[in-house]
């Protein structure tokens, strides 16, 4: 036994050494870039110089290194505080935002939902009516994701809840179909569907919450739950059938019906025990949270408050069914990532760095084009964001970097910064080309079913249509609901 373990442990040590060596090299390069940009902008004010250099170094590490995104954000904010580019209070301001606590409470709510059969029951119910064919199954998956986006404030959790059901479909498909295309249809469809449906509901995606909070910090205007719903949900409803059409034509399965058809899912639903007390309590608490979210414009409570109340009720004796310690079993790196990236976004805005970078990147001619019409403005901003998204893969990084910059351009041109900030945030969430662009993509890619290039072909089409849909919303819909 000892002889077998020794080579394995040696391989592990070699891999660890290589990873540490690579990270050390990337850190040295990042430090070099930091010093280089300090020297390039030597005539600029110190806070802007340091914030610019630190942002460039952080983006480099986010893209290339194996450091966690949260750690890089932590490093960047710490450097800004040490160099006195920002104050300690500003550096930690991201941890005193509603966005952070909405994400925290949302992840804890997901823990409670995971302890019930609510999501599985919903999946079997919908697929029992749509899931007889691959096309119907994909439509059913989209409908389930749309329903869950109102109750489960995490795309990763929604996907994780549905993955077992999707895997069963793939495994039971038999050999009378194009198994490869069926896998891509359902697995990629699950990721893209979670992204599109999640963009329409404020708490349903981390990027939504961060976008709303950054817009508030920059403009002072709060995008409530109902406002986000009015602005973005119709875009999601338009994109979902387009996404369905693209997926079924890019990945034809040659299969008319799953073995057993929709009846298989109806049988699974019938075999489940009736609604338990735990599920009834879960639905009641989620219903209360949703009611408070929808009526935010009346009571004025931040979207984080209903989520925090739901967490308390889930743990309340006699009312809930969860132990608080179990609710804390969440991915805390996400919380650190949100807190420090929001602090970095505040630093970009408060030090004047975003305004400085906007002037460096865009010339007078390119800015004048943006003033021709709102639809053209949205088209150009969305296209620019998608191009940057290819190189700046992580949506959190993209949002916190671009929204302050785009907002400053809006101020310069007397264009509504709320609209352009919203467009940037939604477009940042619409990452369909590479596995690293969204959490949804990374979760399904981690199943091992896909190759990196599988997303590109359908991703190109849905990316183009997402830009068009946002542009049409700016022309037809947003003027009607007061965004323009």
QUIGI-V873642 format. One record per residue. RES is the residue in three letters. SS is DSSP state (@ for helix, = for strand, . for the rest). PHI is phi in whole degrees, 0 to 359 (none if undefined). OMEGA is omega in whole degrees, 0 to 359 (NA if undefined). Layout:
# QUIGI-V873642
res=[RES RES]
ss=[SS SS]
phi=[PHI PHI]
omega=[OMEGA OMEGA]
This chain:
# QUIGI-V873642
res=[UNK UNK UNK UNK UNK UNK UNK UNK UNK UNK UNK UNK UNK UNK UNK UNK UNK UNK UNK UNK UNK UNK UNK UNK UNK UNK UNK UNK UNK UNK UNK UNK UNK UNK UNK UNK UNK UNK UNK UNK UNK UNK UNK UNK UNK UNK UNK UNK UNK UNK UNK UNK UNK UNK UNK UNK UNK UNK UNK UNK UNK UNK UNK UNK UNK UNK UNK UNK UNK UNK UNK UNK UNK UNK UNK UNK UNK UNK UNK UNK UNK UNK UNK UNK UNK UNK UNK UNK UNK UNK UNK UNK UNK UNK UNK UNK UNK UNK UNK UNK UNK UNK UNK UNK UNK UNK UNK UNK UNK UNK UNK UNK UNK UNK UNK UNK UNK UNK UNK UNK UNK UNK UNK UNK UNK UNK UNK UNK UNK UNK UNK UNK UNK UNK UNK UNK UNK UNK UNK UNK UNK UNK UNK UNK UNK UNK UNK UNK UNK UNK UNK UNK UNK UNK UNK UNK UNK UNK UNK UNK UNK UNK UNK UNK UNK UNK UNK UNK UNK UNK UNK UNK UNK UNK UNK UNK UNK UNK UNK UNK UNK UNK UNK UNK UNK UNK UNK UNK UNK UNK UNK UNK UNK UNK UNK UNK UNK UNK UNK UNK UNK UNK UNK UNK UNK UNK UNK UNK UNK UNK UNK UNK UNK UNK UNK UNK UNK UNK UNK UNK UNK UNK UNK UNK UNK UNK UNK UNK UNK UNK UNK UNK UNK UNK UNK UNK UNK UNK UNK UNK UNK UNK UNK UNK UNK UNK UNK UNK UNK UNK UNK UNK UNK UNK UNK UNK UNK UNK UNK UNK UNK UNK UNK UNK UNK UNK UNK UNK UNK UNK UNK UNK UNK UNK UNK UNK UNK UNK UNK UNK UNK UNK UNK UNK UNK UNK UNK UNK UNK UNK UNK UNK UNK UNK UNK UNK UNK UNK UNK UNK UNK UNK UNK UNK UNK UNK UNK UNK UNK UNK UNK UNK UNK UNK UNK UNK UNK UNK UNK UNK UNK UNK UNK UNK UNK UNK UNK UNK UNK UNK UNK UNK UNK UNK UNK UNK UNK UNK UNK UNK UNK UNK UNK UNK UNK UNK UNK UNK UNK UNK UNK UNK UNK UNK UNK UNK UNK UNK UNK UNK UNK UNK UNK UNK UNK UNK UNK UNK UNK UNK UNK UNK UNK UNK UNK UNK UNK UNK UNK UNK UNK UNK UNK UNK UNK UNK UNK UNK UNK UNK UNK UNK UNK UNK UNK UNK UNK UNK UNK UNK UNK UNK UNK UNK UNK UNK UNK UNK UNK UNK UNK UNK UNK UNK UNK UNK UNK UNK UNK UNK UNK UNK UNK UNK UNK UNK UNK UNK UNK UNK UNK UNK UNK UNK UNK UNK UNK UNK UNK UNK UNK UNK UNK UNK UNK UNK UNK UNK UNK UNK UNK UNK UNK UNK UNK UNK UNK UNK UNK UNK UNK UNK UNK UNK UNK UNK UNK UNK UNK UNK UNK UNK UNK UNK UNK UNK UNK UNK UNK UNK UNK UNK UNK UNK]
ss=[. @ @ @ @ @ @ @ @ @ @ @ @ @ @ @ @ @ @ @ @ @ @ @ @ @ @ @ @ @ @ @ @ @ @ @ @ @ @ @ . . . . . @ @ @ @ @ @ @ @ @ @ @ @ @ @ @ @ @ @ @ . . . . @ @ @ @ @ @ @ @ @ @ @ @ @ @ . . . . . @ @ @ @ . @ @ @ @ . @ @ @ @ @ @ @ @ @ @ @ @ @ @ @ @ @ . . . @ @ @ @ @ @ @ @ @ @ @ @ @ . . . @ @ @ @ @ @ @ @ @ @ @ @ @ @ @ . . . . . . @ @ @ @ @ @ @ @ @ @ @ @ @ @ @ @ @ . . . . . . . @ @ @ @ @ @ @ @ @ @ @ @ @ @ @ @ @ @ @ @ . . . @ @ @ . @ @ @ @ @ @ @ @ @ @ @ @ @ @ . . . . . @ @ @ @ @ @ @ @ @ @ @ @ @ @ @ @ @ @ @ @ @ @ @ @ @ @ . . . . . . . . . . @ @ @ @ @ @ @ @ @ @ @ . . . . . @ @ @ @ @ @ @ @ @ @ @ @ @ @ @ @ @ @ . @ @ @ @ . . . @ @ @ @ @ @ @ @ @ @ @ @ @ . . . . . . . . @ @ @ @ . . . . @ @ @ @ @ @ @ @ @ @ @ @ @ @ @ @ @ @ @ . . @ @ @ @ @ @ @ @ @ . . @ @ @ @ @ @ . . . . @ @ @ @ @ @ @ @ @ @ @ @ @ @ @ @ @ @ . . . @ @ @ @ @ @ @ @ @ @ @ @ @ @ @ @ @ @ @ . . . @ @ @ @ @ @ @ @ @ @ @ @ @ . . . . . . . . . @ @ @ @ @ @ @ . . . . . . . . @ @ @ @ @ @ @ @ @ @ @ @ @ @ @ @ @ @ @ @ @ @ @ @ @ @ @ @ . . .]
phi=[none 297 293 286 283 299 299 297 295 296 298 297 295 295 297 294 297 296 295 293 295 299 296 296 295 296 295 297 297 298 296 298 298 300 294 300 287 298 286 298 257 294 269 272 304 303 301 290 303 292 294 297 298 292 295 298 296 294 299 301 292 301 282 255 278 264 298 293 300 296 296 298 297 301 299 298 294 297 299 296 287 298 278 62 288 224 277 298 299 292 296 255 297 297 270 241 244 296 303 300 284 293 295 300 294 297 295 289 299 298 300 293 298 297 271 236 257 301 293 296 296 298 298 295 295 291 290 293 249 243 272 288 236 303 297 295 297 296 298 296 299 298 295 298 299 295 294 293 297 280 244 247 279 194 298 298 291 300 294 299 294 265 305 302 294 296 297 298 301 294 292 266 290 79 257 273 199 277 297 296 294 298 298 297 303 277 287 292 301 297 292 295 296 295 293 293 293 289 289 269 236 306 281 282 212 302 297 299 295 295 299 299 288 295 298 295 298 276 250 81 259 271 271 284 304 289 296 301 299 295 285 252 299 300 297 297 296 288 284 299 295 296 299 301 299 297 296 289 269 285 237 291 262 67 237 277 204 291 303 91 59 294 300 300 286 293 294 299 294 295 284 287 293 302 310 274 301 299 293 295 297 300 295 295 292 296 297 296 299 294 300 292 297 294 263 303 294 271 270 78 281 300 301 291 295 302 294 295 297 299 300 298 294 299 261 285 302 86 255 263 211 244 273 300 297 290 293 276 279 239 277 289 296 297 295 296 299 298 300 284 289 294 297 295 298 296 295 300 280 288 276 86 293 299 296 297 293 300 291 284 274 250 267 299 295 295 288 296 299 293 266 295 201 302 297 293 301 297 301 291 294 295 295 301 297 295 295 297 300 297 268 252 302 292 294 297 299 299 297 289 274 273 300 300 293 296 296 294 297 299 299 298 263 60 257 300 291 295 298 290 296 297 299 297 294 295 296 298 289 281 260 242 263 234 299 274 285 220 298 302 299 294 295 287 295 291 287 87 281 245 258 304 276 297 279 295 297 293 296 298 293 289 296 299 290 292 294 297 298 294 295 293 298 293 272 253 259 299 299 285 252 88 281 246]
omega=[182 181 180 184 186 178 181 180 177 178 180 180 179 179 180 179 180 179 180 178 179 180 178 179 179 178 178 179 179 178 177 179 181 180 182 182 172 181 181 183 185 181 182 179 186 180 180 178 185 181 177 181 181 179 178 180 180 178 178 180 177 184 194 187 176 174 175 180 180 181 179 178 178 180 184 181 179 178 180 179 182 181 179 172 177 178 177 180 178 180 179 185 180 180 178 182 175 180 182 184 172 178 180 180 178 177 178 175 179 177 180 180 179 180 175 178 185 184 180 179 178 181 181 181 182 182 174 178 182 196 180 181 177 179 179 179 179 177 178 178 179 180 178 180 179 179 183 181 178 188 185 186 177 179 181 180 179 179 181 179 184 184 180 179 179 179 177 178 183 183 184 183 183 184 183 178 174 187 180 179 178 179 179 181 187 183 178 177 178 181 182 179 178 179 184 181 181 181 184 183 189 183 189 181 179 182 178 184 179 178 180 182 178 178 179 180 185 188 184 180 181 173 181 178 185 177 179 180 181 183 195 185 177 177 178 180 178 185 184 176 175 178 179 180 180 185 184 178 176 182 177 185 184 186 181 185 173 173 182 178 180 180 180 180 176 177 179 178 180 181 179 177 179 179 180 176 180 180 180 177 180 181 179 180 178 178 177 179 181 178 179 176 184 183 181 180 180 185 175 179 177 182 179 187 176 178 178 177 179 178 179 181 178 183 185 179 180 180 182 184 185 170 186 180 178 178 181 180 183 178 184 177 176 180 178 179 181 183 184 177 175 176 179 176 177 179 178 182 188 180 183 182 180 178 179 182 178 178 180 186 186 176 185 183 182 179 181 179 183 184 185 179 179 181 179 178 180 180 183 179 179 179 178 180 179 178 178 182 180 182 180 195 187 185 179 178 182 183 185 179 189 185 176 181 181 179 178 176 179 178 181 186 182 174 182 180 178 180 182 175 178 179 180 181 180 179 177 177 181 177 188 189 186 180 186 189 180 176 179 179 183 181 182 177 179 178 181 181 192 168 183 184 183 184 191 185 176 182 179 183 183 175 179 182 178 177 179 181 178 179 178 177 179 182 189 193 187 175 181 183 170 178 179 NA]
